[in-house]
Amino acid sequence: MIIEKLCYTELVYDRINRKLGLHLSPHEIESFVSEIIESTDDAHIQKRGKNYYVTNDAAHVRIRVNSFKYGVITVDII
């Protein structure tokens, strides 16, 4: 559901690379985020307020997605 509608901005690519300490291309970031969401159990995808939070303990990341436009906001290390 979420994965088919994801969208990104140039700023979010930079933010994700900076927060994760990586140097991935936009395509690599999109693949990374999609793989994380696909491998996350639905029980770990929560809607709180205006955002979805996808928490993947195995990958040690939390992805925040806007629930209205499905824009990826950030990826945090947990």
SENU-614698 format. One record per residue (C-alpha): residue in one letter; residue number from 1; x, y, z. Coordinates in Angstrom, 3 decimals. Each point is the difference from the previous one (the first is absolute). Layout:
N
- A,NUM,X,Y,Z
...
end
This chain:
78
- M,1,0.000,0.000,0.000
- I,2,2.534,2.622,1.093
- I,3,2.763,-1.283,-2.231
- E,4,-1.860,0.590,-3.298
- K,5,-0.595,3.672,0.804
- L,6,3.385,1.081,1.376
- C,7,1.487,3.220,-1.312
- Y,8,3.265,1.796,0.736
- T,9,1.508,3.483,-0.200
- E,10,3.600,0.951,-0.635
- L,11,0.277,1.168,3.612
- V,12,-1.090,-3.365,1.387
- Y,13,2.728,-1.828,-1.950
- D,14,2.601,2.249,1.620
- R,15,-1.617,-0.329,3.428
- I,16,-0.044,-3.815,-0.162
- N,17,3.642,-0.179,-1.091
- R,18,1.021,2.419,2.756
- K,19,-1.960,-1.732,2.778
- L,20,1.184,-3.477,-0.968
- G,21,3.547,1.061,-0.859
- L,22,-0.305,-1.343,-3.533
- H,23,0.686,1.207,-3.538
- L,24,-2.797,-1.685,-1.939
- S,25,-1.509,1.153,-3.296
- P,26,-3.708,0.905,-0.086
- H,27,-0.771,-3.337,-1.665
- E,28,1.932,-1.897,2.690
- I,29,-1.854,1.880,2.749
- E,30,-3.364,-0.811,-1.569
- S,31,0.962,-3.678,-0.235
- F,32,1.266,0.003,3.599
- V,33,-3.194,1.572,1.349
- S,34,-2.216,-2.333,-2.047
- E,35,1.882,-3.085,1.186
- I,36,-0.301,1.111,3.632
- I,37,-3.739,0.608,-0.307
- E,38,-0.580,-3.304,-1.826
- S,39,1.886,-1.939,2.671
- T,40,-1.791,1.698,2.907
- D,41,-2.910,-1.793,1.634
- D,42,-3.270,1.961,-0.162
- A,43,-0.068,0.074,3.805
- H,44,3.037,2.307,-0.137
- I,45,-1.643,2.527,-2.320
- Q,46,-1.910,2.522,2.076
- K,47,-1.944,3.102,-0.936
- R,48,0.455,2.732,2.580
- G,49,-1.407,3.403,-0.777
- K,50,0.822,0.955,-3.565
- N,51,2.833,-2.507,-0.454
- Y,52,0.647,-3.693,-0.404
- Y,53,2.904,-1.444,1.975
- V,54,1.585,-3.151,-1.398
- T,55,2.253,-1.551,2.651
- N,56,2.305,-2.793,-1.105
- D,57,1.968,-1.327,2.981
- A,58,2.082,-2.395,-2.130
- A,59,1.304,2.878,-2.163
- H,60,0.110,2.381,3.010
- V,61,-1.914,2.751,-1.822
- R,62,-3.274,1.890,0.240
- I,63,-1.470,1.564,-3.126
- R,64,-2.410,2.922,0.307
- V,65,-2.492,0.515,-2.863
- N,66,-2.635,2.715,-0.370
- S,67,-3.406,-1.709,0.048
- F,68,-1.662,2.464,-2.384
- K,69,2.495,0.288,-2.876
- Y,70,2.107,-3.086,0.834
- G,71,3.170,2.042,-0.138
- V,72,2.941,-1.552,1.799
- I,73,1.010,2.440,2.739
- T,74,3.043,-1.677,1.505
- V,75,1.676,-3.219,1.064
- D,76,1.396,-0.173,3.543
- I,77,2.376,-2.490,1.568
- I,78,-1.530,-1.727,3.019
end
